[in-house]
């Protein structure tokens, strides 16, 4: 139907912006930027530019990012199958900040109860978060063990963007050496993964192995999807925990805090909050049983994920 066609178009755009994010990280490397400028100069002279090398370099980063997102969606699918829940195929939402803003999976039929809804919502982002942390750590280990010639060809992320996550930035500091993120002059203004506001000065960008970049970006995306507002994974967990009357106030407070955090220094959070408020803010469909509460183990899981979200989305400063 028309919804499926629209979903396919949006997902195609999401994959295109994900590819753009992968390429953008390589263009933050001065060597790659200089080569790209040479090719663009050829195009201006009417000659055929060759940017195949750029696509080839960006391929692994694109695949790492995509695999973590697909693992997130597979975890949703496995839990949905276990509870016999009917869900749609996920739609990738495009973002120029992180490639994909989120993936939207809609419930086609009412879930059995709050516990089923909680487990379904929790599985995706928690899987994404664990894989992101593993990817970030091993990507940093690979960055450290890279020889000088290969290091010169690594993609990069703006230091300002890496400082936006206390957890992610802390792990980078821990593996690459204390102070690697504060030795560089600070840049004023909000930044994004694509370097908006950071300029392309190499002094403000940190070269990292593609696996580490994928881990860092995906860690932030997983944390965002756990935030308790809108018709998101975090919103569904909030509905399961606080009920139909308790979750709207939680969502309102969350969106206000996020808007302030975004307005004062995070393109990533500002974009995500605006997107959810405009496009994914309608109430969730009713559950077949909204009386029975979730058990204590789910409350513990929600608390752990809440701490991880705060550590990920609060800046290092």
N, C-alpha and C positions, 0 to 999 in steps of 0.2 A: 504493500500500500504506500500512500504518499509519505507516511511517517518513516517507513524503512528507507525510502529514497532520500529523504531529508537527512536521516541518520548516516547514510553512506556518504553523502556529500560532505557533511560536517566532519566525519571521521577522516575522509580523504584530506580535508583542510588541516586537520589535526596532525596527520602524518607529514604533511608538507611543512607545517611550522616546526615539527620535531626535527625534520631534516635541516631546516633553516638554523635551528638552535645548535645542531652539531657542527654545521659549517661555520657559524658565527664564532664558536669557541676556538676554531683554528685560525680565524681571521684576527683574533686577539693576539696571535703570535706574530711578531713583526716580520719574520722571514716569509711566512705565508701571505701576509698582507702585501708585502713588497712584490711577491710573485703575482698575486692577483691584480695588483695595480698595473704591472707590466702587460698582463693579458688584456686588461680593460683598455689600455692605451692602444694595443693592436686593434681592438674592436673599433675604437674611435678613428683609426686610420683606414678603416674599411677592410682590414684583414680578419681572418677567422680566429677568434681566441680559443685556447685550449685550457679548459678548467677541469678536465678529467681527473687530474692529480688531486684536486681539492675534494671532489666527490669521493675519490678512492680513500683519502685520508679520513674523511668524516664518517665513512661507512661503519666502522666498528663502534664508534661513540653512539651513532644512531641506533644500532642494534642493541647495545647495552641498555640504553634508555627504554627502548621498546620492550625488551625482554622483562625488565622489572615491572613495567606497566601490565604486560600480559600475565605475569605471575599473580599480580594483584587481582586481575579479573578472573583468572583460573580459580583462585581461592574462593572468590564469591560463588563461582559456578559449582564447585565441589560441595560447598555447604548448602547451596540451593537444592542440589540433587539429593543430598542426605535428608533434607526436610521436605522433599517433594514440592519445592516452591517453583512457581512459574515466573521466569524473568526474561527480559529482552536481551538481545545481543548488545554489548557495551558500545557506546558512542564516544569517540575521542574528541574532547573539546579543545579546539586550537588555542594556543597562547603564544604571543611573541616574546613573552618573558621566560618561559620554561619549556617551550615546545608544545606540551599538552597541559591544560589547566587541570583536567580531571577526566575520568571516564564515567559516563552516566549509564547506569543500569536501572531500568524501571521494573517495578513489581507488576506483573500482569494479573495476579490474583492475590487476595488477602492471605498473608502468612498465618500460620497456626496460632502463634502467641508471641508474647514479648521476647521470650528466650530465643525463639527461631529468628526473629527480626534482629536481635542483638548479635547472635552468632554470625548471621549472614553479613551484617554491616561491618563487624569487627574483623572478620577473616581477611578481607582484601587489603585494607591499609596496614594492618599489623604485619602481614606477609611482606608487603612492599617495604615497610620500615626495616624489618630484620634483614632483608636482602640488600637494601640500600646501605645499611651500616656495614655489612660484610663487603660489599663492592667498594665502598669508600675506603675501608681499612686496607684491603688488599691492593686497591688502586694506588694508595699512598705508598705502600711497601714497594710496589713496582716503580713508582716515581723516584723513590730514594735509590733504587738499584739501577736506574737508567744511566747509560754512559753519556758523556758530554755531547756527542754527535746526535744521539737520539733525543736527548733532553731539549736540544735546540729546535726540534720538530714537534714538540708536544703542544696540544691545544692548551688554552688557559681560561681562567675565570677571573673577573674583577675581584681584587682583594676586598673591596667594600661589600660585594655580594657575599663573599665567604665569611665576612664578619657578622652577617645578619643572622647567623645561627650559632648560638652558644655551644650546642652539642656538636654540630658539624665542624665548626671552626676550632673547637677544643680538640677534636680528634686530629684535625690537620696539624695543629700546633704540637700535639703530643707525638705524632709520627715524624713530621718533617723538622721538628726542633722548635722549642719555645721561642716565640717572638717572630716567627716567619710571617705572621699576618699583621704585625705592628711595626715592622722595620720600614715599611713603605709610607710615604706621605699620604695623609688622609685626603679623600676627595669629597667635596661637599656635594649635596644633592642625593636624591634617591638613585639606586642602581638596580640593575636586573641581571639575569644570567646573560642576556645578550649585550651587556655592557652599556646600556642606555645611561647616560649621565656620567659614565666613568671615563669617557674619552678612550682613545686607543693607545695611549702612552703605555709602553711595555712595563714601566716602573710600577704601574698600578694594577698589573695583572699577574697572576701566579700560574706558571706552567704546571699542569698536572696530567697524569696518565688518564686516557679516556675513561677507564673503569672508575677512577676516583671522581671524575666530573659527573658521570652517570649516577654514581652513588650519592653525591652531594645534592644534585638537583632532585633526584627521586626521593631522598629523605625529606626534603621540604614539601614535596607534593603529597607524600604519605601523611605527613603531619597536618597539612591543610585539610585533607579529606576527613581527618578525625575530629575536626572542630565541630562542636555541637550546635550547628544552625543550618537551616535550609533542608531540602530533601537530598541530603548527602549521607555518606556513611556515618559521620559524626552525628548528624541530625537524627538518623534512625536509631543510633545507640542511645541518644538523649531521650527519644520517645519511649524506648524500651525501659530506661531507668527511671524517668520522671513522669511518664504518663502523658496523656493527651493535654492535660491542663498545666502540668509542670514544665514541659519542654519549651513552649513559646517564650516565657520570660528568660529562660536560659539562653535561647537563641538570640533574643533581643540584646541582652547584655554582651554576649559574645560578638555580635556584629558591630555594636558600638565600639567595643574595645579594639576590634580588628581595624575598623575604619580609622580610628585615631592612630594605631600603630602603622597603618599603611600610609596615611597622610603625612606622617612625620618620619619618613625614611625607608619605606619598603614598597617598591613597585609591585613585587610579587604578591604581597598580602593585599595591597590596594586593588589590583586587578582581580584576584580571586574573590574578594569580598563583594566587589561590585557585580561580578558575574553571577555569584550565587543569589544575591539580593534581587537581581532582575530576572534571572532565568530558572532558578531552582529553589524558589522560596515557597512553593505551594505545599499545603499539608500532605502528609503521607496517607495512602489509602488505609481504611480501617483494618484492624486485625480481627481474626475470627474470635479471639479471646483477648480482651484488653484488661481483664480482671487480675489474672494470676501474675505475680511479680517475678522478676528474674532472680536466680539464686545468688548466694553470696560470692561464689567464685567469679561470676560475671561482674559484680561490683568491684572486685579486686582487679580484674583485667582492665576495666574501665579506668581505674585509678592509676594503674601502671602506664597505660597509654596516655592518660592525661598529663602525667609527669614528663613523658617523652616528648609530647607535643609542645609543652611549655619550654623545655630545654632546647628543642629544635627551632622554635619560632621566636624566642627572645634573643636579642642581639648579644654579642660578646661584651659590648661596653657596659 
